[in-house]
Amino acid sequence: MLVLSALPGLAQDPRYVKKLAPYVASPTRVVDRMLDLANIRPGETVYDLGCGDGRILIAAVERYKAKAVGIEISPKVAAQARARIQKEGLSNQARVIEGDLLETDLTGADVVTIYLTTSFNEELRPRLEKYLKPGARVVSHDYAVPGWKPSKIDTGNDKKHRIYLYEMPPARQ
């Protein structure tokens, strides 16, 4: 996600009005819990919507041998995430797409991670339902996806962060 106050003028840019959630980086322990809860298998593809600095992408590749794709609307933040991925030597396994997550094709995702507001999750839900295959997992930090029942809710030991796990249902016959 993107901090509007960290990038002056962005909040007033019509391209980003009503498109952004505030940027708050997920703490490392929360990233670890999110990825553990998703039960990522080697070779699966993880999409991080609003990838910020790329920390989820990097962790998914390093810890789970996954492929990772981040979507980030801010050119500056996307460039920073790409630089971080390149510095870690992970450019072959992780990439960042500069774009609007509400316009992104999510067909290849096995796991989608989000840290967006509840209202943004509600707006995103139809795209997730359209593009994700049965068995794909959605992991949301702190905010539920309205209309979906989580498979699991993890509050961890600190009880400060809630993580919701959703699993896409089997295709209807």
C-alpha positions as CSV (number, residue, x, y, z in Angstrom):
1,M,0.0,0.0,0.0
2,L,1.0,3.6,-0.4
3,V,1.4,6.4,2.1
4,L,-0.2,9.5,0.5
5,S,1.6,11.8,2.8
6,A,5.0,10.3,2.0
7,L,4.6,11.2,-1.7
8,P,3.5,14.9,-1.8
9,G,1.0,15.7,-4.5
10,L,-0.1,12.1,-5.0
11,A,-3.3,12.5,-2.9
12,Q,-4.4,15.2,-5.2
13,D,-3.5,13.4,-8.4
14,P,-6.8,12.4,-10.1
15,R,-5.2,9.0,-11.2
16,Y,-5.0,8.0,-7.5
17,V,-8.2,9.5,-6.0
18,K,-10.3,6.7,-4.5
19,K,-7.7,4.2,-5.7
20,L,-5.4,4.0,-2.7
21,A,-5.3,2.7,0.7
22,P,-2.8,4.4,3.1
23,Y,0.6,2.8,3.0
24,V,1.4,1.0,6.2
25,A,4.1,-1.6,5.8
26,S,3.3,-5.0,7.4
27,P,5.7,-5.9,10.2
28,T,8.0,-8.8,9.4
29,R,6.3,-11.1,12.0
30,V,3.0,-10.4,10.3
31,V,4.4,-11.1,6.8
32,D,5.7,-14.4,8.1
33,R,2.3,-15.3,9.7
34,M,0.5,-14.3,6.5
35,L,2.7,-16.5,4.3
36,D,2.7,-19.4,6.7
37,L,-1.1,-19.3,6.9
38,A,-1.3,-19.4,3.1
39,N,0.5,-22.7,3.1
40,I,2.6,-21.8,0.0
41,R,4.1,-24.7,-1.9
42,P,7.3,-24.3,-4.0
43,G,6.6,-23.1,-7.5
44,E,3.2,-21.5,-6.7
45,T,2.7,-17.9,-7.6
46,V,2.0,-15.2,-5.0
47,Y,0.5,-11.9,-5.9
48,D,0.8,-9.0,-3.5
49,L,-1.7,-6.3,-4.3
50,G,-0.4,-2.9,-3.2
51,C,3.1,-4.5,-2.8
52,G,4.8,-1.4,-1.3
53,D,8.4,-2.1,-0.7
54,G,8.2,-5.7,-1.9
55,R,8.8,-7.4,1.5
56,I,6.1,-10.0,0.9
57,L,7.4,-10.8,-2.6
58,I,10.9,-11.3,-1.3
59,A,9.8,-13.4,1.6
60,A,7.7,-15.6,-0.6
61,V,10.6,-16.3,-2.9
62,E,13.2,-16.8,-0.3
63,R,11.3,-18.8,2.2
64,Y,8.9,-20.8,0.0
65,K,10.6,-20.9,-3.4
66,A,7.5,-19.3,-4.9
67,K,7.2,-17.0,-7.8
68,A,6.0,-13.6,-6.8
69,V,4.2,-10.7,-8.6
70,G,3.6,-7.3,-6.9
71,I,1.1,-4.8,-8.1
72,E,1.8,-1.2,-7.1
73,I,0.1,2.0,-8.4
74,S,2.8,4.4,-7.5
75,P,5.7,4.6,-10.0
76,K,8.1,5.7,-7.2
77,V,7.2,2.9,-4.8
78,A,7.2,0.3,-7.6
79,A,10.7,1.4,-8.6
80,Q,11.9,1.1,-5.0
81,A,10.4,-2.4,-4.8
82,R,12.1,-3.4,-8.1
83,A,15.4,-2.1,-6.8
84,R,15.1,-4.0,-3.6
85,I,14.2,-7.2,-5.5
86,Q,17.2,-6.7,-7.8
87,K,19.5,-6.0,-4.9
88,E,18.4,-9.4,-3.3
89,G,19.2,-11.1,-6.6
90,L,15.6,-12.3,-7.1
91,S,14.6,-10.6,-10.4
92,N,14.1,-14.0,-12.0
93,Q,11.6,-15.1,-9.4
94,A,9.8,-11.8,-8.4
95,R,8.6,-8.8,-10.4
96,V,6.6,-5.7,-9.8
97,I,3.9,-4.4,-12.2
98,E,3.2,-0.7,-12.0
99,G,-0.6,-0.5,-12.2
100,D,-4.0,-0.4,-10.6
101,L,-4.8,-3.6,-8.7
102,L,-8.5,-3.1,-9.7
103,E,-7.5,-3.6,-13.3
104,T,-5.0,-6.4,-12.9
105,D,-5.5,-9.9,-14.3
106,L,-5.0,-12.3,-11.4
107,T,-5.5,-15.5,-13.4
108,G,-2.1,-16.9,-12.5
109,A,-2.3,-16.4,-8.8
110,D,-2.3,-19.3,-6.4
111,V,-2.1,-16.9,-3.4
112,V,-3.1,-13.3,-3.1
113,T,-2.0,-11.1,-0.2
114,I,-3.7,-7.8,0.7
115,Y,-3.5,-5.2,3.3
116,L,-6.3,-2.9,2.2
117,T,-9.3,-1.4,3.9
118,T,-12.5,-3.4,4.3
119,S,-14.3,-1.2,1.7
120,F,-11.4,-1.7,-0.7
121,N,-11.5,-5.4,-0.1
122,E,-15.2,-5.3,-0.9
123,E,-14.5,-3.5,-4.2
124,L,-11.8,-6.0,-5.0
125,R,-13.8,-9.1,-4.2
126,P,-15.6,-9.5,-7.6
127,R,-12.2,-9.5,-9.4
128,L,-10.8,-12.1,-7.0
129,E,-13.9,-14.3,-7.6
130,K,-13.6,-13.8,-11.4
131,Y,-9.9,-14.6,-11.8
132,L,-8.9,-16.9,-9.0
133,K,-9.1,-20.7,-9.5
134,P,-10.6,-23.1,-7.0
135,G,-8.2,-23.7,-4.2
136,A,-6.4,-20.3,-4.5
137,R,-5.9,-18.6,-1.2
138,V,-6.4,-14.9,-0.3
139,V,-4.7,-13.7,2.9
140,S,-5.8,-10.3,4.3
141,H,-4.0,-8.4,7.0
142,D,-6.3,-6.8,9.5
143,Y,-9.3,-6.3,7.2
144,A,-12.0,-8.9,6.3
145,V,-13.4,-9.4,2.8
146,P,-17.1,-8.6,3.2
147,G,-19.3,-11.4,2.0
148,W,-16.7,-14.1,2.4
149,K,-16.3,-16.5,5.3
150,P,-12.7,-17.0,6.3
151,S,-11.3,-20.5,6.6
152,K,-9.1,-19.3,9.4
153,I,-8.5,-16.1,11.5
154,D,-5.1,-15.8,13.1
155,T,-4.6,-13.2,15.8
156,G,-1.1,-14.4,16.8
157,N,0.4,-14.0,20.2
158,D,0.3,-10.2,20.3
159,K,-3.4,-9.9,19.4
160,K,-2.6,-6.6,17.6
161,H,-2.9,-8.0,14.0
162,R,-5.6,-10.1,12.6
163,I,-5.0,-12.2,9.5
164,Y,-7.8,-13.7,7.5
165,L,-7.4,-16.7,5.3
166,Y,-9.9,-17.3,2.5
167,E,-9.9,-20.3,0.1
168,M,-11.6,-20.1,-3.2
169,P,-14.4,-22.7,-3.4
170,P,-14.5,-25.5,-6.0
171,A,-16.0,-24.7,-9.3
172,R,-19.7,-25.2,-9.5
173,Q,-20.8,-28.1,-11.7
